[in-house]
Amino acid sequence: MFGCLVAGRLVQTDAAQVASDKFVFDLPDYEHVNHVAVFMLGTVPFPAGSGGAVYFSVPDPKCGGPVWQLLGFITNEKPSAIFRISGLKAGEVGGAHPFGSSSSSVAQVGVSVEALDQLAQQTPESGSAAPTGDSFLHFAQKTLDSLYNFAASFAVTQAQMTPNPSETFIPSSCVLSWYQNFQRRMSQNPNFWKT
């Protein structure tokens, strides 16, 4: 019913069924994994009104077992998702988990079939969402704001300027014009800078 994919590795479709509605994939060598994609194979849909909560666990000898952390979910309407796991570590607080106390010595990705209304009430670990185009736009906007504010903090009037032959001055109107032009181009095509 499910597949799991890590870049540079073969697709895993052999999830171990640990209960009638719970499945786990082993994730060996997880220290070198940044993102994991979990998806439905398209052969069997979720039962009506159900979806799959996606969890991640890292073996934690201090706790005597793995600590499961909620990454997000997949549904019939959203049959795949990419999650960032590189920032999640053993020993960090994990929520209640549905997989029992396994003694696995490798990291695991688990899918638990649950009611959609239960999925809507759960909060994934912060930082598990993969970067999106919106996050890039937000980063670019913050960078533009920072540059403009930094440059503007050095602004002086022409009367306040002290002649210094070794220093070049740029009119703030020039920086503002560049800032506005860059914003306009980003809003039209967030990938314009790649060309």
N, C-alpha and C positions, 0 to 999 in steps of 0.2 A: 504493500500500500504506500510506503514511503521510500524516499531516497535521501542520501546525504552526500554532499560533495565538498571536498577541500581542493583548492587550486593545486594542480600538479599531481593529483592522485586520481586513482580510478573511482568511479561512482560506486557508492555502497548502496546496495538494495537488500542486503541480508540482515535486516534489523532482528535482534533477538526479541521474541515476544515474552515478556516477563509476567504479564497478566493478560486477561482477555482484551483490555483496552490500553495496554502500555507496551511501548517498544523502545529498545535502546540500540544505539550504534556505538561500537568501540572507536575511540579516536587516539590511536597510538601516536607517539611523538608529538603530542599536542603543544609542546613548548615552541614549536616552529610553525604553528598555525595561527593566522591572523583572523580569518573569516571562515565561516561554515555556511553552506547553503542547505536548507532542508526543503524538500518538495514532495508533493504527491506524485505518484507514478501515473495516475490517470486511469488505472485499471479498476480501482474500488473507491467510490466517493465516501465521504464521511456520512454517517446516518443523519437524517434530517434534524436540524437544530443542534448539531455538534460540530466541533472543530478540534484542532490539536494544539495543546500547549506544548511549546518546545523548551526543553530544559538543557542545561549543561552542568556537568560535574567534573571536578578535579579531585583525584585521590588526596585525602588529607590525613596523614598518620596521626596528627594531634587529636582529631575528632574520632578516630577509630573507624572512619568510613568516609565516603564522599559527601560533599556538601553540594546540593543541587541548587542551581540558580535559574530563575525563569528568564528566558531570552525574549520570548514573544509567542506568536501563534501563527498557524496556517488554517485555512478553511477551504470549503469548496469554491468560494468566491475569490479567495486569495491563496492559491494552491502552492505558493513558494515564497520563501523569504531568505534573506541573507543576514547573518548575524555576526557581529564582531565579538570574538572571544579572547583576543590577545590581552585585553585589560582585566579580565576576570581571573582571580587567583584563589588558590585554596585558602581556607581559613576565614574568608570573608563571609559575612552573614548571608545565609541563603534562606529562602522562604520554605514553607512547608512543601514537601515534595511527595509525589505519588508513587515513587519507585521502590520504596522499602529501603532497607539497609543492605546494599550489596557490598561485597568486599573487593570490588574491582580495583586493580592496580593501574589502570589506564583511565584517561579522561573518557567521558561518555556524553553523547547527545541523546536525550530521551524525548519521546513524543507521547503525550498522555491525551487520550480522546476524552473530551469533556464537553459539557453543555455550553453553548455560545454565551448564555447569560453569565456563566461562571468565568469564562474567558475575559469578558468585558470588564469584570471587577478586579482582575489581577493586574499588578504593576510589574513590568519587566525590570531587570537590573538596569541601572543607568549605564550608558556607555555600550550597551549591547547592540544598538541599532547601527547598521552599516551607514557610512556617510552617503548623503544624497546630494543632488544638485542644489537643493535649497541650502544645505549646510555650507556648500562652497560659496554660494551667493552671499550668505550671511558673513562668512569669513572675509570675502572680498570687500564687502561694505564696511566692515569693522576696520580693515586695513586702510581703506581710503579715508575713513573718518580720522583714524589715528595719524596718518601722514598729514592731512590737512590741519588738524589741531596742533600737531607738533610744529609745523612750519609757521602757522599763524601765531604761535606763542612767541616767536622771535620778531614779529612785525614791529616796525618803528615808522614814524612819519619821516618825510624827507628832511624836515627841519631837525629831527633827532639824530639823523645819520652822522656818523663820524667818518670822515674820509679815511680809507684804508686801501692803498693800492694793491695789496696782496689778496683782497677778498672780493668775491663776485656776489652781486646782489641780484635776486630774482624778484620781480614785482609779484606781490601776492595775487594780483588779478590773473597772472599767468598760471599760477598753481590752481586757483579756483576754476579757471577755464578748463585745465586738464582734468581736474576732479569731476566737473560736470559732464565733460565729454566721455570720460571713462564710465561713469554711472549710466549714461544714456546707452552706450554700447553694450554694457553688461545686461541692461534690461531688455535689449533687442536680441542679443545672442550671448548667453553666458560663456560660450566657448570661443568667442572671437579671438581671444589671446592665443589660441593654439595655432592659428594660421599665420 
